[in-house]
């Protein structure tokens, strides 16, 4: 396993466990962001659960590699949804670019895990 896969898996795994947990627990300013994006509380919690599960999946991918690939693909889909949600409410380019950066990193992880 390459150093790139290890570093990206750990960093992104921790990031998504954290952001997912924040959504599930409604830690401020999470509810304000949810309301700004126009997302129902139930869906917001589901997104948080999926993010946290994806983060755990990235870390579990060290033991079960196909799980790491599946988790990274799922996180790519979540990030596409995040970008669409931000564009829909006309968020700033800075806010959107952060999600685009995370998408690129997760997509890079998919490629590194799949084609390495």
WOCOR-V922106 format. One record per residue. PSI is psi in whole degrees, 0 to 359 (* if undefined). Layout:
PSI / PSI
//
This chain:
133 / 160 / 325 / 315 / 316 / 310 / 312 / 320 / 316 / 310 / 311 / 324 / 312 / 320 / 310 / 327 / 318 / 310 / 325 / 316 / 321 / 319 / 313 / 319 / 358 / 42 / 131 / 142 / 23 / 314 / 325 / 320 / 316 / 313 / 321 / 321 / 350 / 36 / 134 / 146 / 322 / 318 / 322 / 316 / 320 / 317 / 318 / 317 / 316 / 320 / 311 / 318 / 320 / 319 / 316 / 320 / 322 / 318 / 322 / 340 / 344 / 330 / 320 / 88 / 319 / 331 / 322 / 321 / 312 / 317 / 318 / 325 / 317 / 321 / 328 / 314 / 319 / 320 / 325 / 317 / 320 / 317 / 316 / 317 / 319 / 320 / 320 / 325 / 12 / 45 / 165 / 158 / 326 / 315 / 317 / 321 / 329 / 315 / 324 / 318 / 314 / 319 / 314 / 318 / 317 / 319 / 322 / 323 / 320 / 311 / 316 / 321 / 328 / 318 / 5 / *
//
